[in-house]
Amino acid sequence: MIMKKQEAYLKEWQGHEELAEQMLPIIGRLYRDHNIVTTVYGKSLVNIPTIDILKAHRFARLILDGELTVQETFPILEAIGKMDLAPARIDLGRLAVRYQSQQGGSVADFLSRELASVNTGRTPLLDEPQDIVLYGFGRIGRLVARILVEKSGSGEKLRLRAAVVRKGGPDDLVKRASLLRRDSVHGPFNGIITIDEEENAIIANGNMIRIIYADAPENVDYAQYGIHNAIVIDNTGKWRDREGLGRHLKASGVSQVVLTAPGKGDIPNVVFGVNNELITSTESIFSAASCTTNAIVPVLKAVSDNFGIVSGHVETCHSYTNDQNLIDNYHKADRRGRSAPLNMVITETGAAKAVAKVLPELTGKLTGNAIRVPTPNVSLAILNLQLKSETDVATLNGYLRAMSLDSPLQNQIDYTNSPDVVSSDMVGSRHAGVVDSLATIVQGNRCVLYVWYDNEFGYSCQVVRMVQKMAGLELPVLPA
C-alpha cells in the first residue's frame, strides 16, 4: 500500500511537470509575438521556470475552494495559442474556472466569447517603443534595468536605451557590465550580458544599453544616439526639486523625468496603485516617492478605507544603505557615521509626512521614525494605529488577505501566514509590501501591523509600473 502511494504521488507530479513544460513555449511565443501576458490569478507566467508555473497554480487555492491544476489550464492556453490576439493580460486560472462552470461547449467557442474584445488580430502596443534612460546606474538603476530587460517582450513597449554615469576609469564599461551581471543580494542576471566597446554599450538579452558619460543632465545630447521623447529615471537622488530635475528636460531627446526618491515642492509624489490619477500628460516631472512610502501607503489606504484611522506611528527597521559608512568615519548626519554593518542606528524618516502627500486624509495623523539595521536588503515597517472602529485579528487579517488576493491593490499588497518567515525570504518580492499576518496585534480599536518590503527590488517594480502608466502601457485584463 505504501509503495503504491509513493508511485501514485510521483506519477501525479510527473504529469503536472510534463504539462507545465509544454506550456512554456506557448507562454513565451504569446509574449514575444503578441505582447500577451498570461497569468494565474494575477501571478505572471512569463519568463519563469516550470516549477514556478506549478507554484502559481498552487497559489490559486488561496482564492478558490479547491486546487487548480495545469490539467485544467493547459487546454485553455493551448487554444489561446492558436488565436490571433491583440495585447492583453489573460488569466488562465479565471478562464479555466469559468469554463468548468459552463455546461458543454468547446474551449474554442468559449474563448471566442470571453476574449472577443482582443480577438482582433495582432496590433502594436504603441506607435513606437518608449525610450527609457537611466540617470545613474546604482542599486535601483541596475534593478530597474533588469526588470525593463525582462519586460522587453517583442521590443514594442519600454526600451531601455542608455544609462548616464560619470566615468570611473578606463575599464568602466566592463565593470558596469559585471555589476549588472552579478549581485550579492539579488543573484545573477537572468540571461546573457556582453559588451559592445565600439558603441560603449552593454548588451543584455539583446537589449543595447548605451553607457553615456556626463557630469550634468543638460549636457547630454540624447538625440545624437537616436534617443527621442525619452523618460529619464533619475536614481541618483541628487536633485529633488523642480528646478534641479528640470535640468533633464533641457537635454535634447527628453520628454519626462521620474525621480526614485521623495520629491520636494509641488512635484507629484506617486505611489503606484494608490494615486495614479496624478500621472497626466500635462506634467513632465514625477516622483516615485520612497521605498518605505510605497510599502506602507497601500496598507494604510486599505485600513483607512475599511476601518478608518484616527492616529498612528510608523517605525521602520530599514536595511543599511550606501549613505552610511562601512566603518566609523565622519558623516554630516548624526549617527550615520557609525559602522552600518555593526550597529542599529536610530535615524529620521520622512515616510510619515510623505504619506500625507499621497493620502491627504491622514495629514497630521501619523508620526514616524527609523532604525537602520545591519542587513543589506529587506526592511520592516511597524504600523501602530488607532482605528475609528473596533475589530479583531481575524477580521483585520482576513480583510488584508482579501486585498492582497483580489483587489486593485493586489500588486502592491502581499500577505503571508508563515510561522517561520524572516527578512531574507522577502528578497525578490515584487510587491510594495508584505503583511506578516501572524505578527498582527489587535486590541479593541488599536492595532499593530508588520509589513515587510524589499526596499530595492519591490520598490524598483513600483517604479517600472509607474513608468508603464506614463508611457500608456496599460493592458486590458481578461476575463472581465
PAFI-816691 format. One record per residue (C-alpha): y negated, z, x; chain; residue number from 1. Coordinates in steps of 0.001 Angstrom, whole numbers. Example, Ala and Ser with C-alpha at 12.3 -4.5 7.8 and 13.67 -1.06 7.14 Angstrom:
! residues 2
NODE      py      pz      px c   k
NODE    4500    7800   12300 A   1
NODE    1060    7140   13670 A   2
! end
This chain:
! residues 480
NODE      py      pz      px c   k
NODE       0       0       0 A   1
NODE   -2421     944    2799 A   2
NODE   -1682   -2293    4679 A   3
NODE   -2267   -4346    1533 A   4
NODE   -5659   -2688    1031 A   5
NODE   -6613   -3343    4629 A   6
NODE   -5689   -7017    4290 A   7
NODE   -7496   -7305     965 A   8
NODE  -10742   -5855    2364 A   9
NODE  -10617   -8119    5404 A  10
NODE   -9800  -11233    3379 A  11
NODE  -12624  -10493     943 A  12
NODE  -15083  -10051    3817 A  13
NODE  -13977  -13277    5481 A  14
NODE  -14532  -15137    2209 A  15
NODE  -18073  -13793    1907 A  16
NODE  -18760  -14624    5548 A  17
NODE  -17467  -18189    5202 A  18
NODE  -19713  -18919    2221 A  19
NODE  -22741  -17344    3936 A  20
NODE  -22107  -19628    6926 A  21
NODE  -22069  -22639    4601 A  22
NODE  -25406  -21518    3148 A  23
NODE  -27203  -21568    6495 A  24
NODE  -27659  -25351    6927 A  25
NODE  -28762  -25781    3299 A  26
NODE  -31334  -22991    3609 A  27
NODE  -32617  -24485    6870 A  28
NODE  -32849  -28020    5504 A  29
NODE  -34705  -26911    2379 A  30
NODE  -37202  -25038    4537 A  31
NODE  -37748  -27761    7132 A  32
NODE  -37781  -30763    4807 A  33
NODE  -39272  -29353    1606 A  34
NODE  -41044  -26106    2604 A  35
NODE  -38824  -24200     173 A  36
NODE  -38316  -20515     967 A  37
NODE  -35052  -19258    -515 A  38
NODE  -34836  -15552   -1321 A  39
NODE  -32591  -12953   -2937 A  40
NODE  -34682  -10546   -4977 A  41
NODE  -37650  -11019   -2661 A  42
NODE  -35682  -10918     609 A  43
NODE  -36195  -14171    2510 A  44
NODE  -33078  -16012    3725 A  45
NODE  -34977  -18305    6092 A  46
NODE  -34287  -18068    9836 A  47
NODE  -31808  -15205    9532 A  48
NODE  -28163  -14921   10693 A  49
NODE  -25091  -14862    8449 A  50
NODE  -24858  -11078    8400 A  51
NODE  -28433  -10752    7125 A  52
NODE  -27684  -13131    4254 A  53
NODE  -24898  -10773    3227 A  54
NODE  -27204   -7767    3643 A  55
NODE  -29783   -9408    1363 A  56
NODE  -27115   -9758   -1321 A  57
NODE  -26098   -6142    -812 A  58
NODE  -29742   -5112   -1260 A  59
NODE  -29729   -6647   -4752 A  60
NODE  -27539   -3799   -6004 A  61
NODE  -30631   -1580   -5896 A  62
NODE  -32136   -3703   -8668 A  63
NODE  -29050   -4772  -10609 A  64
NODE  -26454   -2612  -12299 A  65
NODE  -23757   -4108  -10086 A  66
NODE  -23149   -6168   -6962 A  67
NODE  -24444   -9674   -6281 A  68
NODE  -22174  -11822   -4104 A  69
NODE  -22529  -15100   -2249 A  70
NODE  -19828  -16486   -4538 A  71
NODE  -22416  -16247   -7326 A  72
NODE  -25426  -17605   -5430 A  73
NODE  -23742  -20348   -3386 A  74
NODE  -23264  -22793   -6324 A  75
NODE  -26958  -22312   -7182 A  76
NODE  -28053  -23020   -3613 A  77
NODE  -25706  -25978   -3289 A  78
NODE  -27177  -27582   -6421 A  79
NODE  -30754  -26896   -5289 A  80
NODE  -29937  -28616   -2013 A  81
NODE  -29303  -31839   -3924 A  82
NODE  -32652  -31758   -5738 A  83
NODE  -35937  -33295   -4567 A  84
NODE  -38272  -30344   -4986 A  85
NODE  -41877  -29530   -4169 A  86
NODE  -42665  -26446   -2027 A  87
NODE  -41808  -23087   -3639 A  88
NODE  -40239  -19659   -3186 A  89
NODE  -36945  -19786   -5080 A  90
NODE  -34999  -16615   -5793 A  91
NODE  -31275  -17372   -5773 A  92
NODE  -30410  -13875   -6985 A  93
NODE  -32522  -14067  -10123 A  94
NODE  -31295  -17596  -10845 A  95
NODE  -27648  -16572  -10442 A  96
NODE  -28008  -13607  -12787 A  97
NODE  -29888  -15682  -15346 A  98
NODE  -27283  -18463  -15206 A  99
NODE  -24428  -15996  -15735 A 100
NODE  -26153  -14589  -18806 A 101
NODE  -26148  -18007  -20470 A 102
NODE  -23283  -19373  -22464 A 103
NODE  -21895  -22531  -20845 A 104
NODE  -23760  -25488  -19415 A 105
NODE  -23706  -26931  -15918 A 106
NODE  -25575  -25470  -12964 A 107
NODE  -27462  -28762  -12561 A 108
NODE  -28725  -28713  -16166 A 109
NODE  -29680  -25052  -15850 A 110
NODE  -31688  -25671  -12670 A 111
NODE  -33418  -28737  -14074 A 112
NODE  -34867  -26439  -16756 A 113
NODE  -35643  -23423  -14564 A 114
NODE  -37177  -25449  -11720 A 115
NODE  -38853  -28122  -13842 A 116
NODE  -42338  -27213  -12565 A 117
NODE  -41402  -28084   -8960 A 118
NODE  -38809  -30778   -9688 A 119
NODE  -41476  -33369   -8920 A 120
NODE  -40433  -34625   -5513 A 121
NODE  -41386  -33554   -2035 A 122
NODE  -45124  -33004   -1598 A 123
NODE  -47171  -31634    1308 A 124
NODE  -48488  -28091    1028 A 125
NODE  -51866  -29019    2488 A 126
NODE  -53686  -32291    3074 A 127
NODE  -53330  -31473    6768 A 128
NODE  -51945  -28466    8677 A 129
NODE  -54284  -25487    9024 A 130
NODE  -55182  -24941   12672 A 131
NODE  -54947  -21337   13885 A 132
NODE  -56416  -19950   17109 A 133
NODE  -55690  -16519   18586 A 134
NODE  -58646  -14984   20388 A 135
NODE  -56809  -12542   22612 A 136
NODE  -53104  -12511   23363 A 137
NODE  -52215   -8833   23480 A 138
NODE  -49766   -6795   21382 A 139
NODE  -50954   -8021   17984 A 140
NODE  -51766  -11526   19203 A 141
NODE  -48279  -12134   20571 A 142
NODE  -46568  -10726   17473 A 143
NODE  -48748  -12864   15196 A 144
NODE  -47759  -15814   17397 A 145
NODE  -44064  -15011   16891 A 146
NODE  -44491  -14865   13120 A 147
NODE  -46510  -18090   12966 A 148
NODE  -43916  -19946   15046 A 149
NODE  -41149  -18577   12812 A 150
NODE  -43001  -19842    9732 A 151
NODE  -43877  -23287   11103 A 152
NODE  -41231  -24976    8935 A 153
NODE  -41917  -28697    8692 A 154
NODE  -45233  -28218   10519 A 155
NODE  -47323  -28841    7409 A 156
NODE  -48543  -25267    6983 A 157
NODE  -50170  -22968    9521 A 158
NODE  -50113  -24460   13003 A 159
NODE  -50849  -22199   15963 A 160
NODE  -52845  -24422   18309 A 161
NODE  -54243  -22138   21003 A 162
NODE  -54763  -18666   22427 A 163
NODE  -58031  -17832   24181 A 164
NODE  -57875  -15365   27082 A 165
NODE  -59529  -14505   30368 A 166
NODE  -57607  -15971   33279 A 167
NODE  -55721  -13292   35141 A 168
NODE  -54658  -15265   38205 A 169
NODE  -53003  -18468   39442 A 170
NODE  -49734  -17646   37641 A 171
NODE  -51474  -16724   34379 A 172
NODE  -49625  -19292   32227 A 173
NODE  -46199  -18209   33483 A 174
NODE  -46956  -14545   32865 A 175
NODE  -48324  -15206   29355 A 176
NODE  -45157  -17132   28502 A 177
NODE  -42988  -14332   29893 A 178
NODE  -44779  -11713   27784 A 179
NODE  -44208  -13815   24673 A 180
NODE  -40542  -14315   25621 A 181
NODE  -39699  -10642   26203 A 182
NODE  -40976   -7492   24547 A 183
NODE  -39966   -3935   25423 A 184
NODE  -40261   -2786   21803 A 185
NODE  -39532   -5846   19679 A 186
NODE  -36920   -7508   21862 A 187
NODE  -36591  -11127   22935 A 188
NODE  -38345  -14039   21247 A 189
NODE  -36073  -15675   18690 A 190
NODE  -35919  -19140   20189 A 191
NODE  -36794  -21149   23274 A 192
NODE  -40007  -20925   25298 A 193
NODE  -41054  -23369   28021 A 194
NODE  -44404  -24217   29601 A 195
NODE  -46376  -27437   29991 A 196
NODE  -48500  -26976   33099 A 197
NODE  -50353  -30264   32613 A 198
NODE  -51633  -29103   29215 A 199
NODE  -51726  -25421   30275 A 200
NODE  -49626  -24676   27213 A 201
NODE  -46708  -22557   26062 A 202
NODE  -44093  -24465   24053 A 203
NODE  -42442  -22065   21596 A 204
NODE  -39716  -23626   19452 A 205
NODE  -41530  -26947   19683 A 206
NODE  -44964  -25486   18894 A 207
NODE  -47526  -26243   21618 A 208
NODE  -49827  -23247   22099 A 209
NODE  -52601  -24179   24490 A 210
NODE  -53890  -21338   26665 A 211
NODE  -57682  -21665   26890 A 212
NODE  -59701  -19626   29365 A 213
NODE  -63123  -18382   28259 A 214
NODE  -65423  -15379   28646 A 215
NODE  -67297  -15742   25364 A 216
NODE  -66396  -17075   21883 A 217
NODE  -69288  -19516   21639 A 218
NODE  -68383  -21169   24946 A 219
NODE  -65116  -22701   23689 A 220
NODE  -65176  -26333   22578 A 221
NODE  -62068  -26441   20394 A 222
NODE  -62796  -29978   19227 A 223
NODE  -62055  -31358   22683 A 224
NODE  -58481  -30136   22196 A 225
NODE  -58170  -31757   18790 A 226
NODE  -58618  -28421   17002 A 227
NODE  -60657  -28648   13806 A 228
NODE  -61553  -26351   10897 A 229
NODE  -59657  -23554   12646 A 230
NODE  -59160  -19987   11505 A 231
NODE  -59731  -17767   14544 A 232
NODE  -57784  -14487   14585 A 233
NODE  -59738  -12146   16851 A 234
NODE  -57336   -9453   18006 A 235
NODE  -59481   -8159   20866 A 236
NODE  -61439   -5684   18711 A 237
NODE  -64420   -6262   20991 A 238
NODE  -66726   -7319   18147 A 239
NODE  -66544   -5715   14704 A 240
NODE  -69832   -6613   13048 A 241
NODE  -71051   -9872   11520 A 242
NODE  -73324  -10688   14439 A 243
NODE  -70602  -10297   17061 A 244
NODE  -67835  -12051   15132 A 245
NODE  -70295  -14755   14101 A 246
NODE  -70267  -15931   17708 A 247
NODE  -66885  -17535   16985 A 248
NODE  -68488  -19710   14298 A 249
NODE  -70865  -21178   16887 A 250
NODE  -67905  -22787   18651 A 251
NODE  -67076  -26375   17760 A 252
NODE  -63977  -26615   15551 A 253
NODE  -64064  -23130   13914 A 254
NODE  -64495  -22502   10171 A 255
NODE  -63408  -18876    9588 A 256
NODE  -62718  -15667   11510 A 257
NODE  -60278  -12807   10898 A 258
NODE  -60681   -9504   12742 A 259
NODE  -57499   -7459   13289 A 260
NODE  -59380   -4164   13105 A 261
NODE  -61703   -2457   10613 A 262
NODE  -64886   -4459   10113 A 263
NODE  -68361   -2930   10058 A 264
NODE  -71265   -3502    7715 A 265
NODE  -70728   -5969    4888 A 266
NODE  -67627   -7646    6344 A 267
NODE  -64884   -7710    3652 A 268
NODE  -62011   -5398    4657 A 269
NODE  -58864   -6861    3112 A 270
NODE  -55540   -5089    2663 A 271
NODE  -53380   -7968    1555 A 272
NODE  -51695   -7360   -1766 A 273
NODE  -54397   -4935   -2934 A 274
NODE  -57820   -6606   -2828 A 275
NODE  -57035  -10268   -2216 A 276
NODE  -59890  -11213   -4523 A 277
NODE  -62268  -10659   -1585 A 278
NODE  -60833  -13754      77 A 279
NODE  -63153  -16500   -1161 A 280
NODE  -64217  -19884     175 A 281
NODE  -67837  -18712     386 A 282
NODE  -67056  -16074    3040 A 283
NODE  -66354  -17029    6659 A 284
NODE  -65695  -13643    8302 A 285
NODE  -63000  -11204    7197 A 286
NODE  -61380   -8019    8463 A 287
NODE  -57666   -7275    8045 A 288
NODE  -58542   -3543    8240 A 289
NODE  -56365   -1282   10402 A 290
NODE  -52606    -811   10564 A 291
NODE  -52953    2671    9053 A 292
NODE  -55196    1457    6235 A 293
NODE  -52668   -1275    5432 A 294
NODE  -49850    1276    5415 A 295
NODE  -51440    3844    3109 A 296
NODE  -53636    1844     735 A 297
NODE  -50785     152   -1212 A 298
NODE  -49063    3529   -1744 A 299
NODE  -52347    5209   -2668 A 300
NODE  -53141    2431   -5141 A 301
NODE  -49698    2719   -6740 A 302
NODE  -50009    6504   -7073 A 303
NODE  -53609    6314   -8281 A 304
NODE  -52804    3710  -10930 A 305
NODE  -49998    5777  -12441 A 306
NODE  -50818    9436  -11763 A 307
NODE  -54474    9475  -10745 A 308
NODE  -55766   11094   -7528 A 309
NODE  -58258   13972   -7550 A 310
NODE  -58402   14548   -3789 A 311
NODE  -56255   14399    -696 A 312
NODE  -55833   14489    3057 A 313
NODE  -54280   11793    5238 A 314
NODE  -52722   12831    8555 A 315
NODE  -51276   10133   10789 A 316
NODE  -48814   10627   13622 A 317
NODE  -49675    7430   15450 A 318
NODE  -47867    5930   18418 A 319
NODE  -49954    5725   21564 A 320
NODE  -51899    2545   22306 A 321
NODE  -53476     789   25279 A 322
NODE  -56721    2621   24555 A 323
NODE  -55147    5755   26025 A 324
NODE  -54363    6480   29659 A 325
NODE  -50846    6278   31050 A 326
NODE  -51594    9276   33274 A 327
NODE  -54502   11730   33203 A 328
NODE  -57724    9938   34071 A 329
NODE  -61294    9554   32926 A 330
NODE  -61820    8293   29360 A 331
NODE  -65097    8127   27460 A 332
NODE  -63447    9646   24371 A 333
NODE  -62329   13271   24078 A 334
NODE  -58628   13958   24813 A 335
NODE  -57686   10270   25139 A 336
NODE  -57924   10569   28913 A 337
NODE  -54808   12742   28933 A 338
NODE  -51420   11131   29591 A 339
NODE  -50291    9293   26448 A 340
NODE  -46507    9360   27114 A 341
NODE  -46540   13096   27862 A 342
NODE  -48743   14575   25149 A 343
NODE  -49517   14787   21467 A 344
NODE  -53231   14067   21292 A 345
NODE  -55463   15049   18385 A 346
NODE  -58000   12324   17686 A 347
NODE  -60042   10878   14892 A 348
NODE  -59127    8133   12432 A 349
NODE  -61353    6084   10178 A 350
NODE  -58498    5411    7752 A 351
NODE  -59713    7809    5051 A 352
NODE  -63183    6231    4970 A 353
NODE  -61635    2764    5183 A 354
NODE  -59576    3457    2060 A 355
NODE  -62787    3747      51 A 356
NODE  -63801     209    1077 A 357
NODE  -60582   -1135    -422 A 358
NODE  -60157    1347   -3300 A 359
NODE  -63686    2355   -4387 A 360
NODE  -62265    4764   -6979 A 361
NODE  -61145    7015   -4090 A 362
NODE  -64597    7212   -2464 A 363
NODE  -65268   10751   -1246 A 364
NODE  -61839   11988   -2342 A 365
NODE  -59938   11754     960 A 366
NODE  -60203   13288    4412 A 367
NODE  -58245   12157    7455 A 368
NODE  -57222   12915   10996 A 369
NODE  -54743   11581   13531 A 370
NODE  -52356   12760   16201 A 371
NODE  -51359   10274   18879 A 372
NODE  -47721   10927   19758 A 373
NODE  -45593    9844   22757 A 374
NODE  -43732    6947   21119 A 375
NODE  -44539    3282   21878 A 376
NODE  -44419    1995   18284 A 377
NODE  -43949    3039   14634 A 378
NODE  -46257    5624   13110 A 379
NODE  -46090    8064   10200 A 380
NODE  -48751    8745    7587 A 381
NODE  -48575   12016    5646 A 382
NODE  -50399   11851    2311 A 383
NODE  -51198   15280     867 A 384
NODE  -52551   14558   -2605 A 385
NODE  -53789   16400   -5660 A 386
NODE  -52928   14333   -8721 A 387
NODE  -54607   14194  -12110 A 388
NODE  -51279   14755  -13860 A 389
NODE  -48231   16843  -13057 A 390
NODE  -44969   15196  -12060 A 391
NODE  -41743   15889  -10169 A 392
NODE  -39907   14480   -7168 A 393
NODE  -37521   12317   -9184 A 394
NODE  -40300   10763  -11274 A 395
NODE  -42623   10081   -8359 A 396
NODE  -39864    8695   -6148 A 397
NODE  -38430    6621   -8983 A 398
NODE  -41820    5065   -9607 A 399
NODE  -42414    4215   -5928 A 400
NODE  -38876    2839   -5658 A 401
NODE  -39578     517   -8594 A 402
NODE  -42859    -587   -6993 A 403
NODE  -41002   -1456   -3787 A 404
NODE  -38303   -3453   -5564 A 405
NODE  -40100   -5486   -8189 A 406
NODE  -43894   -5377   -8363 A 407
NODE  -46924   -7212   -6960 A 408
NODE  -46793   -4720   -4063 A 409
NODE  -43141   -5273   -3118 A 410
NODE  -44095   -6977     159 A 411
NODE  -46353   -4072    1083 A 412
NODE  -44324   -1020     -31 A 413
NODE  -40775    -432    1156 A 414
NODE  -38595    2562     259 A 415
NODE  -35782    4426    1961 A 416
NODE  -33483    7237     843 A 417
NODE  -31508    7551    4056 A 418
NODE  -30977   11154    5233 A 419
NODE  -30860   10087    8896 A 420
NODE  -33769    7636    9163 A 421
NODE  -36123    8081   12148 A 422
NODE  -39072    6159   13554 A 423
NODE  -37080    3697   15687 A 424
NODE  -35281    2497   12541 A 425
NODE  -38598    1065   11340 A 426
NODE  -39205   -1210   14326 A 427
NODE  -39497   -4746   12970 A 428
NODE  -40280   -3713    9394 A 429
NODE  -42223   -6492    7667 A 430
NODE  -43716   -4137    5097 A 431
NODE  -47088   -2458    5432 A 432
NODE  -45431     944    4877 A 433
NODE  -42071    2538    4048 A 434
NODE  -41894    5548    1709 A 435
NODE  -39428    8149    3027 A 436
NODE  -38224    9439    -355 A 437
NODE  -36110   12332     956 A 438
NODE  -39231   13870    2505 A 439
NODE  -41275   13742    -725 A 440
NODE  -42590   17117   -1894 A 441
NODE  -43958   17748   -5399 A 442
NODE  -45279   20978   -6886 A 443
NODE  -46993   20527  -10213 A 444
NODE  -49907   18191   -9630 A 445
NODE  -49670   18324   -5833 A 446
NODE  -47502   16004   -3762 A 447
NODE  -46837   15177    -135 A 448
NODE  -45653   11650     695 A 449
NODE  -44372   10474    4077 A 450
NODE  -44968    6797    4851 A 451
NODE  -43538    5163    7975 A 452
NODE  -45088    1973    9331 A 453
NODE  -44522    -394   12207 A 454
NODE  -48121    -326   13366 A 455
NODE  -47553   -3524   15355 A 456
NODE  -45146   -5870   13557 A 457
NODE  -45659   -4706    9968 A 458
NODE  -49411   -4985   10424 A 459
NODE  -49064   -8437   12016 A 460
NODE  -47114   -9584    8942 A 461
NODE  -50002   -8431    6766 A 462
NODE  -52438  -10405    8934 A 463
NODE  -50364  -13574    8541 A 464
NODE  -50103  -13082    4760 A 465
NODE  -53870  -12841    4644 A 466
NODE  -54350  -15998    6715 A 467
NODE  -51912  -17868    4474 A 468
NODE  -54057  -16934    1487 A 469
NODE  -57206  -18088    3294 A 470
NODE  -55537  -21434    4011 A 471
NODE  -54492  -21889     378 A 472
NODE  -50802  -21449    1136 A 473
NODE  -49521  -19656   -1947 A 474
NODE  -46127  -20938   -3006 A 475
NODE  -45118  -20758   -6664 A 476
NODE  -42379  -18162   -7194 A 477
NODE  -39394  -19251   -9296 A 478
NODE  -37822  -18424  -11629 A 479
NODE  -40846  -17147  -13516 A 480
! end
